[in-house]
Amino acid sequence: MVKPRILLVDDDPDILDVLEISLSEENYEILKANDGEEALRIINSQPLDLVLLDYAMPKMNGRQVCLEVKKNILLQHLPVIMVTGKGEVSDRIDGIDAGADDYIVKPFEPKELLARIRMILRRTERDLDANPLTRLPGNVSILSELSRRIDSKSLFAVCYIDLDKFKSYNDKYGFEHGDEVICETARILIQAKKKAGNPDDFIGHIGGDDFVIVTIPNTADNICKQVIADFDKIVPSFYNEKDRKTGSIVALDRQGKEQKIPLLSVSIGVVTNEFRNIEHVAQIGEFGAELKAYAKSLEGSNYVKDKRK
């Protein structure tokens, strides 16, 4: 397992030692800098997972360092915890305004510092994986969830969700409206889980108009039915009045010929280990692609659940 790499920045060597001792309880790789300029050289030269940054330093103070980090598109995701003196409220405000993700006041309680670091690292890992449009967990989290379900040896059902005719919709209505459809689909999935699923069900966004819900076989049918009902109900609102009335749009096919394209629908392929043994995540993806393709071959919104042995 790769150790999280943390940079400690303070012009007081004694404080650096205290910080290093405090963090020694955890499995972190520690780097140290004595001023803001040295900190920036390290930040720009090697990958880091977090910076613990003193506010009051010579050459460059913590606020200036934080501003430089957060304006760099390749570094702006790097979490910064600002360390300020007791009672220096203006320093804390300036640090947060500069983009600091959190702050802690000296003298600090080591356990609180460790808890804040763990929280920030967890949040950053989750945010980096999250789909930027829907904020649902992305592929790293999806693979992790599927692996966890397989390893637990418990029954599971994986619902692969895909929108039909989405490219044609995007071509006619534009990407901005397409993004609205994707965001609304995400909301529908979340509500379907609340209405028909379980508290520990998982929702992920593979990318584009592809989503996944991980649940158990007993609730998969109800979730799929809820998703289809809610999606079909809202679909007309995505179109202008003319297209709503005709129930289709006119779009060009791959040969450049005009063609009538039905309104958006949703197709779901449901993979379960209810009737067959699944040992690898790749098997789930393979079965899911087959089932989703079959569901898409049917007219309108449908779901297909795997019952093969």
N, C-alpha and C positions, 0 to 999 in steps of 0.2 A: 504494500500500500504506500502511495506517495505521501510524504509528509507535507502538510501545508507550510508554505514558506512565508514568514512574517518579518517585516522590517521594523526595527525599533529605532526611533529618531529622537535624540535629546542631546543637548549640549552639556549636560551634567553626567559625567561617567558613573557617579554613584547611582543616579536614577536609572541609567541603562542597566547597571548590574541588578538593581532591585526588580526591574521589569523582566530581565532574563531569568532570574531565580523564580519569579512568579509564574512564568510560562513554562518552566522546566517540568511542571507536573503533567503537562500535555505533550503529545508527540508532534512537536513543531520544530521546523528548521529555522533557526534564528539568525538574522543579519542585523548589523548595527551601523548607525550613522551618527555623527556628532553635530551636524548642522544641516540646514535645508539644502544647500548646494550639493553636499555629498549625498544626501538622500535622493535628490533628483537624478544624480549620475547612476545610482544603483537602480532606481525605478526604471530608468530608460535602458538599462543594459541587461536586465535579466527578469524572468517572470516571477511575479510575487502573487501571494493570495490575500495579503492584508498589510496595511501600514498603520503602525501605532505612532502618532505624530504629536510631538510637543508643540504647543502654540508659541511660546515665547523663546525664540532662538536668535542668535546673531546671523548676519549675512542674509538669510531668508527666514522669515518666521513661518509657522505652520500654515497660516492662512494663505500666504503666497505660494507655498509648495502645493497645497491642496488645489488652488486655482489652476496652476500649471498642469496638474495631473488630470483634472476634470475637463479641461478644454481640449485634451488630446483624445481623439476618437478611439485610438487603440488602447488607451489607458483608463478611460472614464468609468469603466466597470470596476476598477480596482477599489475595494472598500478602504476607507480611511476612518480611523477612530482618533479624534482629537483629544489630547491630554491637556487640561487647563488647571490653573491654580485655584485653590478654594476661594469661592466668592467672586471670581472674575467672570461675572455674567456676560459682560460685553465680549469677552474672548470666545465664550461658548457660542454666542449669537453670530459673531463674525465667522467662526469656524463652520457653523451649519450653513450660513449664507454662501460660504465659499464652496460648499458641496460635500462637507464631511458627512459620513453616514451615521456617526454616533459620537458621543464624547464621554469622557470620564474625568472626574475631579481628583486632583492630588490633595492630600494623601488618599489612596484608593484601597479598597478591600480586595486582595488578590482573587478571592472566589468570585466577586462581582466582575472583575476584569475578565477572568476566564469565561464566565457565562456570557458576557457581552461579545467576546471574540467568537465563541461557538455559535451564537445566534447570528452574527453577521456573516460568518462563513457559510452557514446553512442557507441563509436567505440569498446570498450571492450565487451559490450553486444552483438554487432553484430558479432564480431570475434569469441566469444565463441560459438555462435550458428551456425556459418558458417561450412559447410562441409569441413573437412581438405584437401580433394583431389581437389574439384572443386572450393572451396571458395564461392559457392552459398549459400543463406540462408538455414538453416536447419529447423527441425520440429517445434521449438518454433516459428520462424518467419512465417512458413507456417500456423500453427494454428491461429496465430494472424491475418494474412491476410484474412483467410477464415472467421473468426469471424467478422472482420471489414466489409467484403462484405455482410455478412448476416445482420448485424446491420444496414447497410446503406439502406436496402430495395431496392437496385438497381439490375438490371439484371447482372448476372455473368455467366461465363462458366469456369469450372475447368477441365483441361486436365491432366489426369493421364498417364504418359509415362513410358513404360517398354520395355526392350530389350528382344527379344526372343532368346532362345538357348545360353544365355550368360554363363551359368554354364559350358556347354560343351566346349565353346570357352576358358574359363578360364582354364579348366582342360588340354586342349591340348597346349595352347600357354603360359600359366602361368599368374600369377597375375600382373606382370609388364605390359604386353601387355593388359591385361584386364583393368588396370587403364588408359592406353592410350585411350582405346575405350570409357570409361566413360568420360574422360576429353574432348574428341572430340565430344561426344554427348552433353555435356554442351555447347560447342562452337556453335554447330548446333542450339540448342534451343535459344541461345542469338541472333544469326543471324536471325533466323526465326521470332523472336519477332520484330527485327528491320525492316525486310522486309515486314512482313504481319500483325504485331500487333499494339498496341498502346503504347505511352510513359509510361503510368502508369500500364501496364501489369506487372505481378509478376512471377518470375521464382524461384523455390525452388528445393532443392535436398533432397529427403526423405531419401536416403541412398542406397548404392550399385548401381544397375542400374535402380533405380526408381526415377523419377522426376515429377514435377508438374508445369504447367503454368496456372495462373489465368488471365482470360481475360474477354471479353464480348461475348455473343452469335454470334453477327454479324461478328466477326473476328476469332472465334474459328476454323471454317472450313479451312480458308486460312492458318492459322498458322499450323494446323495439316498436310495439304497438303504440305506445305513448309518443315516441319520437315521430312516427309516421303521421299520427293524427294531428299533432301540434304543427308539424312542418307543412302538411297539406293545407291546414287551416290558414296559415299565414302567407303562403306562397303568392296568392293573388296581389297582395300589397306590394310586392316587389316590382310590379309591372304597371305600365301606363294603362289608361282606360281602354284604349283600342286593343291592346294585346290581351287584356283581361277578358274582354268580350269574345274575342276569337279563340282564346285558349291556346294561343301559339304566337311565335314571333317568326318573322321572315329573316333568314340568315343565309350566308354563303356556306356551301359545303367545301370539302377539301379540293374539289375540282372547280371551285369558283362559281357554281351554279346556285341560284336561289332555291331555298328549301324551307318548308314550314317545320319549325322546331317546337315540340310541345313545351309547356311550362315546366319549370324545375320540379324534380321529384327526388326522392331519397332512396338509395339502395343500401341494404345492410346484409352482410354475411356474418353468420354467428358460428364461431369455432368453439367446441367444447371437448373436454376430456371425459365426458359422461359415458361414451360408448367405446372410446379408443384411448390407448395410452399415448400421451404426448410428452416427449422427453427434451425437446429442444425448442427454443424460441423460433428458429427458422421454420419448423413444422407449422407453427401457428400462422406465420405469415403466408406460407404456401397454401394452406387450406383456406385461409381467409380470402386470398386473391381469387381462388376458384369459386368460392361461394358468392362473393360479391359480384363477380363477372356473371354468374348465373342470374342473380337478382336483377342486375342491370339489363339482362336480356328480356325481362318481363316488362309489361307496360305499366307505367305509373310507379308509385312508391311501393316497395316490397321488402320483405326480409326473408332470408333463407337460413335455416338452422341445420347444422350438420348432424345427421343421425346415423352416419355410416359407421360400421364396426371395423 
